[in-house]
Amino acid sequence: MNKTTIVNPKDIEKKWYIVDAKDLTLGKLATKVADKLRGKDKPTFSPHMDTGDFVIITNATKVSLSGEKMDKKLYHRHSGFPGGLKKISARDLMERKPNKVVELAVRGMLPKNRLRDVFMKKLKIYPTEEHPHTAQNPEKLDI
């Protein structure tokens, strides 16, 4: 009879990965990064624990969207007051806050529970190739 092993949080080994988002499709990038953040590629995966790794995304300004999504995709937010709905297109959001488009895509592909904020803290997004995480020796993640 096989026994199921349950991993202690102190036994989980966390690695650092770096992804160059240049000329990558936003959705494909977000799914791969979300799986790495959750740890779904590890044999010790458990849906109720944080078994994932850290991910660094560089060149977030050079990510691409397919079709006419740059102009037609809208991001909504609401102030909470009547008539307080704000809309912004993906192109305008890329110009103002280039990291936000990638962040919202990855955030939407994570589970909607208390662990989502834990996973998002392990995601580091930078608009250019420079990042301050060279001391962690990140491995290159090909997507």
C-alpha positions as CSV (number, residue, x, y, z in Angstrom):
1,M,0.0,0.0,0.0
2,N,1.4,3.4,-1.0
3,K,1.3,6.2,1.5
4,T,0.7,9.8,0.7
5,T,3.4,12.1,1.9
6,I,2.5,15.5,3.3
7,V,5.3,18.1,3.0
8,N,6.1,20.5,5.8
9,P,6.5,24.1,4.8
10,K,10.1,24.1,6.1
11,D,11.0,21.2,3.8
12,I,9.9,23.0,0.6
13,E,12.8,24.1,-1.6
14,K,12.1,27.4,-3.4
15,K,14.0,28.3,-6.5
16,W,14.2,31.5,-8.5
17,Y,13.3,31.6,-12.2
18,I,13.6,34.5,-14.7
19,V,11.4,34.9,-17.8
20,D,12.1,37.3,-20.6
21,A,8.7,38.4,-21.8
22,K,9.9,39.9,-25.1
23,D,7.6,38.9,-28.0
24,L,5.7,36.4,-25.8
25,T,1.9,36.2,-25.8
26,L,0.4,37.5,-22.6
27,G,-1.9,34.6,-21.9
28,K,0.7,31.9,-22.5
29,L,3.2,33.8,-20.3
30,A,0.6,34.2,-17.6
31,T,-0.4,30.5,-17.5
32,K,3.2,29.2,-17.3
33,V,4.1,31.8,-14.6
34,A,1.0,31.0,-12.5
35,D,1.8,27.3,-12.6
36,K,5.4,28.0,-11.4
37,L,4.1,30.3,-8.6
38,R,1.7,27.6,-7.4
39,G,4.3,24.8,-7.7
40,K,2.0,22.6,-9.9
41,D,5.1,21.2,-11.7
42,K,6.5,19.7,-8.5
43,P,5.7,16.2,-7.2
44,T,5.1,17.7,-3.8
45,F,2.3,19.9,-5.1
46,S,-0.5,20.4,-2.6
47,P,-3.4,22.8,-3.4
48,H,-3.7,24.1,0.2
49,M,-0.1,25.0,0.6
50,D,2.5,27.3,-1.0
51,T,4.9,24.9,-2.7
52,G,5.8,27.2,-5.6
53,D,8.9,29.1,-6.7
54,F,9.8,32.8,-7.2
55,V,9.4,34.2,-10.7
56,I,11.1,37.3,-12.2
57,I,9.6,38.7,-15.4
58,T,11.7,41.2,-17.4
59,N,10.8,43.2,-20.5
60,A,7.1,43.5,-19.5
61,T,6.7,46.4,-21.9
62,K,7.4,44.1,-24.9
63,V,4.8,41.5,-24.2
64,S,2.3,41.1,-27.1
65,L,-1.4,40.5,-27.3
66,S,-3.0,38.6,-30.2
67,G,-5.5,40.1,-32.6
68,E,-6.9,43.6,-31.9
69,K,-6.8,43.1,-28.1
70,M,-4.5,46.0,-27.6
71,D,-7.3,48.4,-28.5
72,K,-10.4,46.3,-27.7
73,K,-9.5,44.7,-24.4
74,L,-10.7,46.8,-21.5
75,Y,-9.8,46.8,-17.9
76,H,-12.5,47.8,-15.5
77,R,-12.3,49.2,-11.9
78,H,-14.9,50.9,-9.8
79,S,-14.6,53.6,-7.1
80,G,-17.6,52.3,-5.1
81,F,-19.6,55.5,-5.8
82,P,-22.5,55.7,-8.2
83,G,-21.2,56.2,-11.7
84,G,-17.7,55.4,-10.6
85,L,-16.9,52.8,-13.3
86,K,-13.5,53.5,-14.9
87,K,-12.4,51.7,-18.1
88,I,-9.0,51.7,-19.7
89,S,-7.8,49.9,-22.8
90,A,-4.8,47.5,-22.8
91,R,-2.8,49.9,-24.9
92,D,-3.4,52.9,-22.6
93,L,-2.6,50.7,-19.5
94,M,0.6,49.5,-21.2
95,E,1.7,53.1,-21.7
96,R,0.9,54.2,-18.1
97,K,1.8,51.1,-16.1
98,P,3.4,48.4,-18.2
99,N,3.8,46.0,-15.3
100,K,0.1,46.1,-14.5
101,V,-1.1,44.2,-17.6
102,V,1.2,41.3,-16.8
103,E,0.3,41.4,-13.1
104,L,-3.5,41.3,-13.8
105,A,-3.1,38.5,-16.2
106,V,-1.2,36.3,-13.8
107,R,-3.4,37.3,-10.9
108,G,-6.5,36.2,-12.8
109,M,-5.0,32.7,-13.4
110,L,-4.3,32.1,-9.7
111,P,-6.9,30.6,-7.3
112,K,-9.3,33.0,-5.8
113,N,-8.5,32.4,-2.1
114,R,-6.2,33.5,0.6
115,L,-3.2,32.0,-1.1
116,R,-3.4,34.3,-4.1
117,D,-1.8,37.2,-2.3
118,V,1.0,34.9,-1.1
119,F,1.6,33.8,-4.6
120,M,1.6,37.3,-6.0
121,K,4.3,38.4,-3.5
122,K,6.6,35.8,-5.1
123,L,6.2,37.5,-8.5
124,K,8.6,40.3,-9.5
125,I,7.8,42.2,-12.7
126,Y,10.2,44.7,-14.3
127,P,9.6,46.8,-17.5
128,T,13.2,46.5,-18.7
129,E,16.0,43.8,-18.5
130,E,17.5,45.2,-15.3
131,H,16.5,43.6,-12.0
132,P,18.0,43.6,-8.5
133,H,17.8,39.8,-8.0
134,T,21.1,38.7,-9.4
135,A,22.2,37.5,-5.9
136,Q,19.5,34.8,-6.0
137,N,21.0,33.2,-9.1
138,P,17.7,32.8,-11.1
139,E,17.5,30.0,-13.6
140,K,16.2,30.9,-17.1
141,L,12.7,29.6,-17.7
142,D,11.9,29.0,-21.4
143,I,8.3,29.5,-22.5
